[in-house]
Amino acid sequence: MDVTVWDAIRGQRSTWRFKPDPVPEEHVRKVIEAATYAPSGGNFQPWRFVVVRDSERRRQVRDIYLRAWDVYRPAAQRLLGGTIPRSMSESADHLARNFHLVPVHIVACMLQRPPAYTLRDEDGK
């Protein structure tokens, strides 16, 4: 069966629970390489990626994520009038509380501003 890119995009589901299996370095590199193909204004590619494998660092990332989730969840419920399905909310809560168990985090960091450049006319001026 041939699967098109469109089929893959439409069929992708969110994942809230992860296996603790180690992630091979080659897979991490492929994910980061794919991310670098995203368009960026002026083709500046103002991103850097931080790969977090250390368990204590992943716990620190979880703590940051969990603080944000604890603020976002009730605000989202209020804004959406309580329409977030319970199963989705519970799954997202499980992820926030267990984020440190995800075996590798890839953190995308954006540069504050693109590098300076100068436009020149045809004569190089």
C-alpha positions in Angstrom: 0.0 0.0 0.0 1.4 3.4 -1.0 1.1 6.0 1.7 1.3 9.6 0.6 2.6 12.5 2.7 -0.9 13.8 2.9 -2.1 10.4 4.3 0.7 10.4 6.9 -0.2 14.0 8.0 -3.9 13.4 8.2 -3.5 10.0 10.0 -1.0 11.3 12.6 -2.4 11.1 16.1 -1.1 12.9 19.2 0.9 10.6 21.5 0.5 11.2 25.2 2.2 8.0 26.5 5.7 7.0 25.6 7.8 3.9 25.8 11.0 4.2 27.9 13.1 2.6 25.2 16.3 4.4 24.3 16.1 6.4 21.1 19.0 5.7 18.7 21.2 8.7 17.9 20.5 8.3 14.2 16.8 8.8 14.8 17.4 12.0 16.8 19.6 13.3 14.0 16.9 12.5 11.4 14.2 14.4 13.4 16.5 17.4 13.8 17.4 17.3 10.1 13.7 17.2 9.2 13.0 20.2 11.4 15.7 22.2 9.7 13.7 22.0 6.5 11.0 24.2 8.0 10.7 27.5 6.2 12.1 30.6 7.9 11.9 34.3 6.9 14.9 35.2 4.7 16.1 31.6 5.1 17.8 32.7 8.3 17.1 29.4 10.0 17.2 31.0 13.5 17.0 27.9 15.5 19.3 25.7 17.5 18.4 22.3 19.0 19.3 21.0 22.4 19.1 17.2 22.9 18.4 16.2 26.5 19.1 12.6 27.5 20.3 13.1 31.1 17.6 12.0 33.5 18.1 14.9 35.9 17.9 17.4 33.1 14.8 15.8 31.8 13.3 16.1 35.2 14.1 19.8 35.2 12.4 20.2 31.8 9.4 18.3 33.2 9.2 20.7 36.1 9.1 23.7 33.7 6.6 22.0 31.5 4.4 21.0 34.5 4.3 24.6 35.8 3.2 25.8 32.4 0.6 23.0 32.2 -0.8 23.8 35.6 -1.5 27.4 34.4 -2.6 26.4 30.9 -5.1 23.6 31.8 -7.6 25.6 33.8 -7.3 28.6 31.5 -8.0 26.4 28.5 -11.0 24.8 30.2 -12.4 28.3 31.0 -11.8 29.6 27.5 -13.2 26.6 25.8 -16.2 26.4 28.2 -15.1 23.0 29.5 -15.3 21.4 26.1 -12.0 19.6 26.2 -12.8 15.9 26.3 -12.0 14.4 29.7 -9.9 11.6 28.2 -7.8 14.2 26.3 -7.3 16.3 29.4 -6.4 13.3 31.5 -3.9 12.1 28.9 -2.3 15.5 28.6 -2.1 15.7 32.4 -0.4 12.3 32.5 2.1 13.5 29.9 2.9 16.7 31.9 3.4 14.8 35.1 5.5 12.1 33.5 7.4 14.1 30.9 10.7 13.2 32.5 10.1 9.6 31.5 10.3 10.4 27.8 13.8 9.0 27.0 15.0 12.0 25.0 13.9 15.6 24.7 14.7 17.7 21.6 14.3 21.3 22.6 14.0 23.8 19.7 15.5 27.2 20.6 15.0 30.3 18.6 17.6 33.0 18.2 16.3 36.4 19.4 16.9 38.1 16.1 18.2 37.0 12.7 21.8 37.8 11.9 22.4 41.3 10.5 22.8 41.5 6.7 23.0 44.3 4.2 21.0 44.5 1.0 23.1 45.7 -1.9 22.0 46.9 -5.3 23.3 45.5 -8.6 26.4 47.6 -8.4 27.3 46.1 -5.0 26.5 49.4 -3.2 
